[in-house]
């Protein structure tokens, strides 16, 4: 049986490619001139960037008692926006202390200078090189945000992040950085058995391979910022701030009265945390109740 001519095979292949092109979804990117943030959505054929529908309007001045962290990450971000060398950042510590809000506050302050955000979750770590490639030629600076990043002991996906951070992706993509938030400093669970495997050699302490592996991931972030729970007075100051800020939006003068102070402390006790998020949630509830009470019956 004779083989079909080469030209016929090439023509057939081109025809197949044209048909596939009509079926496969086209990779589109947001209009970054008008879109300040996007979310990476995974799909069966890869993923796509979709414009962020609901941005946090938080201002950096709304974030209190984290001045050191604000100063450090803002300086790093300004360097990045201006095209100077800058580092990937790991924000770690107690929940609700302003880690994610700090990143969104940076976007709100520097979006007009070309800063853009792309949010993604841990399941999309393998897509990091793809995302970096999609925005490589854009005239903007992109922070890839991995929120609440942590890994279980048997989760090998952390190696994908480690590989990207130490590989060529970000060396060749000058307009991309990673800002990750986590409750853990080393992103992986730490066990007493890991420390028991440490050895002393020649008077020097040598960490176990398990400890070294866990530390090596967070070491790929050039800047570490730690966040701690608020002390009581600091928490109440933040409550007072949000009472005034939220109340003014509704033309209501809301202050930290004795009853508001007492209930704010009970609110924090019930949630088991004194932090900015708890303070804001209480202020919303308190102002909402005041407004409801003032409705004519």
VENMO-V157616 format. One record per helix or strand. SS is the DSSP state (2 for helix, 1 for strand). FROM is the first residue (numbers start at 0). TO is the last residue. If there is no record, write none. Layout:
ss=SS from=FROM to=TO
ss=SS from=FROM to=TO
This chain:
ss=2 from=5 to=22
ss=1 from=36 to=42
ss=1 from=45 to=50
ss=2 from=59 to=61
ss=2 from=66 to=80
ss=1 from=88 to=92
ss=2 from=98 to=112
ss=1 from=114 to=119
ss=2 from=121 to=134
ss=1 from=140 to=145
ss=1 from=150 to=150
ss=2 from=157 to=165
ss=2 from=168 to=171
ss=1 from=175 to=181
ss=1 from=187 to=187
ss=2 from=191 to=195
ss=1 from=198 to=200
ss=1 from=203 to=205
ss=2 from=208 to=217
ss=1 from=222 to=226
ss=2 from=231 to=248
ss=2 from=257 to=270
ss=2 from=275 to=292
